[in-house]
Amino acid sequence: MPVTAQEAAAHFIAQFREPPHWIVRAPGRVNLIGEHTDYNDGFVLPMAIDRAAWIALRPRDDRRVIVHSIDHDRTAEFSLDRLSNDRAGWIEYLKGTAWSLQETGRRLVGWEGVLIGDVPQGAGLSSSAALEMAAARAFSAVSRWPWDPIAMAQLAQRAENHWIGVQCGIMDPLISAAGRAGHALLIDCRTLALAPVPLPPETVVVVLDTATRRGLVDSAYNERRRQCEAAARFFGVPALRDVTLEHFQAAVDRLDLIARRRAGHVVTENHRTQEAAESMRCGDAVALGRLMSESHASLRDNFEVSSDALNAIVEAAAVQPSCYGARMTGAGFGGCAVALVKAQSADEFVARVSKIYQEKTSQTPTVYICQPADGAELLVNDRPPR
């Protein structure tokens, strides 16, 4: 079962012997389509999910932050006046967020609290962005400055890029900050324009966790980004977002094999993502599912970021009569796939796909039927801050 505010409050009371002043939550996300397009200034179509990072907290009189992680059974702390990157695991996401906020001149207040979450780590569901956005929401609450989802997402991206060392795009923190219940968001990663689009009627989104993991910092993620930047230079444009299908096809014979594959994926994926949003506006689950399946083929063959496990679970999903389409989601090399499924058959779909995947790989998947959730939010406790 997903973590609740009541559960977060109970952990705080067990740790501090009084109720928290605030509880914040920030969701993970699943990307329906538009993979590896965000750092190419393109289009993505994620939805926030009903799994999140939660922080229950109270203010401190000094400028220290002390956090007890329920999931890691560990307490960590740092001073807002002496931030240093110690490569100390989960606490670096909070420190990096504080660093990014203070770099903009925001005055931060110290706090103490408990952290608990149910976004699977390393699965491609953006547990890191959920943690960063929960930290930003906590600092916003205790420091008493207004919450701006887009600005906070940009600062969380800066923390990820420069403190953590992963050259991620804007999608993950932005959907965690600005998600909308019942909808996915079509995000223009250049302008940051947000357009909510509803799921097709009588469908659900199913996340299929392969139980395989990858580490983004040490993976080929940064290499793919460099390859895309090189392809954009070939076309003489700021980013591959500016290359049309016609422009790409006219130049394809002059590209080396790697550039042809990488650019080919990004250019066609941008087109698919915009088509997918229109399909959702029309309630066309069949068209959306087809586009998702085409996306997976491109990620597998052109961008080369899938894996045997991801391919196996996508194939197991695709043969189910209740499945409109499926694809890997996230950066790749392991983690999760996502499927669009008839709502009335979701439980049967879960059972069948789990069985087939386990028989093929000897791995036991974890499967989540997800609901689109709101973005980062503050739940105000009825106790006045001291």
C-alpha positions in Angstrom: 0.0 0.0 0.0 1.2 3.5 -0.7 2.5 5.6 2.2 0.0 8.0 3.7 0.3 11.3 5.6 -0.9 9.6 8.7 2.0 7.1 8.4 4.5 9.9 7.9 3.1 11.7 11.0 3.2 8.5 13.1 6.9 8.1 12.3 7.6 11.7 13.2 5.8 11.3 16.6 7.8 8.1 17.3 11.0 10.0 16.6 10.3 13.4 18.2 7.5 12.8 20.7 5.2 15.4 19.2 3.2 15.9 16.0 5.0 17.5 13.0 4.4 21.1 12.1 4.2 20.2 8.4 4.0 17.2 6.1 5.1 17.5 2.5 4.9 15.0 -0.3 6.4 14.9 -3.8 5.5 12.1 -6.3 7.5 9.9 -8.5 6.5 9.7 -12.1 6.1 7.4 -15.1 6.7 8.7 -18.6 4.1 7.5 -21.0 6.1 8.5 -24.1 8.9 11.0 -25.0 12.1 9.3 -23.7 15.5 11.0 -24.0 13.8 14.0 -25.6 13.8 16.3 -22.6 17.5 17.2 -22.7 17.1 17.7 -26.4 14.6 20.5 -25.7 11.8 18.3 -27.0 8.4 17.0 -25.8 7.6 14.5 -23.0 4.3 13.1 -21.7 4.8 12.0 -18.1 2.3 11.6 -15.3 2.9 11.9 -11.6 2.0 8.7 -9.8 0.5 7.8 -6.5 3.9 6.8 -5.0 5.9 9.6 -3.4 8.6 10.8 -1.0 7.1 12.2 2.2 8.8 14.5 4.8 7.2 15.3 8.2 9.1 18.1 9.8 9.3 20.9 12.3 11.6 24.0 12.3 14.8 24.4 14.2 16.2 27.5 15.8 19.6 27.0 14.2 20.6 26.5 10.5 20.9 22.7 10.7 18.9 20.1 8.9 18.5 16.7 10.6 16.6 14.0 8.8 15.9 10.4 9.9 15.2 8.1 6.9 12.8 5.4 7.7 13.7 3.4 4.6 17.4 3.5 5.4 17.0 3.4 9.2 19.6 6.1 9.4 19.8 9.7 10.6 21.9 12.3 8.7 22.5 16.0 9.2 24.2 19.0 7.6 24.7 22.7 8.2 23.2 25.2 5.8 26.2 27.4 6.4 28.8 24.7 5.5 27.5 22.6 2.7 29.9 20.0 1.3 29.4 17.1 -1.1 30.5 14.0 0.7 29.0 11.5 -1.7 27.0 10.2 1.3 24.0 8.7 -0.5 20.4 9.8 -0.1 21.2 12.9 2.0 23.1 14.5 -0.9 19.8 15.0 -2.7 18.7 17.2 0.2 22.0 19.0 0.5 22.1 19.6 -3.3 18.6 21.0 -3.1 19.6 23.3 -0.3 22.8 24.4 -2.2 20.8 25.1 -5.3 18.2 27.2 -3.4 20.8 29.2 -1.6 22.7 29.9 -4.8 19.6 32.0 -5.9 19.8 34.0 -2.7 16.9 32.4 -0.8 17.3 32.4 2.9 16.8 28.9 4.3 15.7 28.0 7.8 16.9 24.7 9.4 14.5 21.9 10.2 14.3 18.3 11.5 12.1 15.6 10.4 11.5 12.1 9.1 11.7 10.9 5.5 9.7 8.0 4.1 8.9 7.0 0.6 7.5 4.3 -1.7 9.0 5.2 -5.1 11.2 2.3 -6.0 14.8 3.3 -6.3 16.7 2.8 -9.5 13.5 1.7 -11.3 13.2 4.7 -13.7 10.3 6.2 -11.7 12.3 9.2 -10.6 12.8 8.6 -6.9 15.6 11.2 -6.9 13.4 14.0 -8.3 10.7 13.1 -5.8 13.2 13.4 -3.0 14.5 16.7 -4.3 11.1 18.2 -4.7 10.0 17.0 -1.3 13.1 18.7 0.1 12.3 21.9 -1.8 8.7 21.9 -0.5 10.0 21.4 3.0 12.4 24.3 2.7 9.6 26.5 1.2 7.3 25.7 4.1 9.7 26.3 6.9 11.4 29.3 5.3 8.1 31.0 4.5 8.7 31.8 0.8 6.1 31.2 -2.0 6.0 27.9 -3.9 6.7 28.2 -7.6 6.6 24.7 -9.3 8.5 25.6 -12.4 11.2 27.6 -10.6 11.6 24.8 -8.0 11.9 22.2 -10.8 14.6 24.1 -12.5 16.6 24.4 -9.2 16.1 20.7 -8.6 17.5 20.0 -12.0 20.5 22.2 -11.3 21.1 20.2 -8.1 20.9 16.9 -10.0 23.3 18.2 -12.7 25.9 20.0 -10.6 25.7 18.4 -7.1 24.7 14.8 -7.9 26.5 14.7 -11.3 23.7 13.4 -13.5 23.0 15.4 -16.6 19.2 14.9 -16.5 16.7 17.1 -18.2 13.8 19.1 -16.7 11.1 16.4 -17.1 11.5 14.5 -13.8 11.5 17.5 -11.4 8.8 19.3 -13.3 6.3 16.5 -13.3 7.0 15.9 -9.7 6.4 19.6 -9.0 3.4 20.2 -11.2 1.6 16.9 -11.8 -2.2 17.0 -12.0 -4.5 14.2 -10.7 -6.3 12.3 -13.5 -3.9 13.6 -16.2 -0.6 13.3 -17.8 1.2 16.5 -18.8 2.5 17.3 -22.2 5.6 19.3 -21.4 7.5 21.4 -23.9 11.0 21.1 -22.4 12.2 24.3 -24.2 9.4 26.7 -23.2 8.2 24.7 -20.1 4.6 25.1 -21.3 2.4 22.5 -19.6 -0.7 21.0 -21.2 -2.7 18.5 -19.1 -4.2 15.6 -21.1 -6.5 13.0 -19.7 -6.0 9.2 -19.9 -8.3 7.6 -22.4 -11.6 6.4 -20.9 -11.6 3.0 -19.2 -7.8 2.6 -19.2 -5.2 2.4 -16.5 -1.4 2.8 -16.6 0.5 -0.3 -15.3 4.1 0.1 -14.3 6.2 -3.1 -14.7 9.3 -3.2 -12.6 11.7 -5.7 -14.0 13.6 -6.0 -10.7 16.8 -5.0 -12.6 18.6 -1.8 -11.7 21.0 0.6 -13.2 23.1 3.5 -11.9 22.6 6.7 -14.0 25.9 8.3 -13.0 27.9 5.3 -14.2 25.7 4.3 -17.2 25.7 5.4 -20.8 23.2 8.2 -20.0 25.7 11.0 -20.2 27.3 9.4 -23.3 23.9 9.5 -25.1 23.5 13.1 -24.2 26.9 14.0 -25.7 26.0 12.0 -28.8 22.8 14.0 -29.2 24.6 17.3 -28.8 27.1 16.2 -31.5 24.2 15.4 -33.8 22.6 18.8 -33.2 25.9 20.4 -34.1 25.9 18.5 -37.4 22.5 19.9 -38.2 23.6 23.4 -37.1 20.7 23.7 -34.6 20.7 24.4 -30.8 19.1 21.0 -30.1 17.6 18.0 -31.9 14.2 19.4 -31.1 14.8 21.8 -34.1 15.3 19.0 -36.6 12.1 18.1 -38.5 11.4 14.6 -39.9 11.9 16.0 -43.4 15.2 17.7 -42.4 16.5 14.5 -40.8 15.5 12.3 -43.8 17.2 14.6 -46.2 20.5 14.4 -44.3 20.4 10.8 -43.1 22.9 9.5 -45.7 25.5 12.0 -44.5 25.3 10.9 -40.8 27.5 8.2 -39.3 25.7 5.2 -37.9 25.6 6.3 -34.3 24.4 9.8 -35.1 21.8 8.4 -37.5 20.4 6.2 -34.8 20.5 8.7 -31.9 19.1 11.6 -33.9 16.6 9.3 -35.6 15.1 8.3 -32.3 14.9 11.8 -30.9 13.3 13.3 -34.0 10.7 10.6 -34.4 10.1 10.4 -30.6 9.2 14.1 -30.5 6.7 13.5 -33.3 5.2 10.5 -31.6 4.9 12.4 -28.3 2.8 15.2 -29.8 0.7 12.6 -31.6 0.2 10.7 -28.4 -1.1 13.8 -26.6 -3.6 14.4 -29.4 -4.7 10.8 -29.2 -5.4 11.2 -25.5 -7.4 14.4 -26.1 -9.5 12.3 -28.5 -9.7 9.4 -26.1 -8.1 7.1 -28.6 -6.4 4.3 -26.6 -5.5 2.3 -29.7 -3.5 5.1 -31.2 -1.8 5.9 -28.0 -0.8 2.3 -27.5 0.5 2.0 -31.0 2.7 5.0 -30.4 4.0 3.6 -27.1 5.0 0.4 -28.8 6.8 2.3 -31.6 8.6 4.2 -29.0 10.0 1.1 -27.4 11.2 -0.3 -30.7 13.1 3.0 -31.4 14.6 3.0 -27.8 15.7 -0.6 -28.3 17.1 -0.4 -31.8 18.1 3.3 -32.4 18.9 4.7 -28.9 20.1 1.3 -27.6 19.1 1.8 -24.0 16.8 -1.1 -23.5 17.9 -4.4 -22.0 17.0 -8.1 -22.2 14.8 -7.8 -19.1 13.0 -4.7 -20.4 12.4 -6.3 -23.8 11.1 -9.5 -22.1 8.5 -7.7 -20.0 7.4 -5.4 -22.9 6.9 -8.5 -25.1 5.0 -10.3 -22.3 2.7 -7.2 -22.0 2.2 -6.7 -25.7 0.7 -10.2 -26.3 -2.0 -9.6 -23.8 -5.4 -8.9 -25.4 -6.1 -6.2 -22.8 -2.9 -4.3 -23.6 -3.0 -1.3 -26.0 0.7 -0.8 -26.0 3.9 -1.0 -23.8 7.4 0.4 -23.7 10.4 0.8 -21.5 10.3 4.0 -19.5 13.0 6.0 -17.8 16.6 6.2 -18.9 16.9 2.6 -19.6 19.4 -0.2 -19.1 17.1 -1.7 -16.5 14.2 -0.6 -14.3 10.6 -0.3 -15.5 8.3 -0.6 -18.5 4.9 1.0 -18.7 1.7 -0.4 -20.3 -1.7 1.1 -21.2 -4.3 -1.5 -20.3 -8.1 -1.9 -20.3 -9.1 -1.1 -16.7 -11.6 -4.0 -16.4 -8.8 -6.5 -17.2 -5.9 -4.9 -15.2 -5.7 -7.6 -12.5 -5.7 -10.4 -15.1 -3.1 -8.5 -17.1 -0.8 -8.2 -14.0 -1.0 -11.9 -13.2 -0.3 -13.0 -16.8 2.6 -10.7 -17.5 4.2 -11.5 -14.1 4.0 -15.2 -14.8 5.4 -15.0 -18.4 8.2 -12.7 -17.3 9.2 -14.8 -14.4 9.3 -17.9 -16.6 11.4 -16.1 -19.2 13.9 -14.5 -16.8 13.7 -16.2 -13.4 13.2 -12.7 -12.0 10.1 -11.8 -10.0 8.7 -8.4 -11.2 6.9 -5.9 -9.1 3.8 -4.5 -10.8 1.9 -1.3 -9.9 -1.4 -0.2 -11.2 -0.9 3.6 -11.0 -3.2 6.5 -10.7 -2.2 10.0 -12.0 -1.5 12.2 -9.0 -1.0 15.8 -8.1 2.5 17.3 -7.9 4.4 18.3 -4.8 2.1 19.6 -2.0 2.2 20.9 1.5 -0.1 19.4 4.1 -0.3 22.0 6.9 -0.6 20.5 10.4 -3.0 22.3 12.8 -0.1 23.2 15.2 1.2 26.7 14.8 5.0 26.9 13.9 7.1 28.0 16.9 
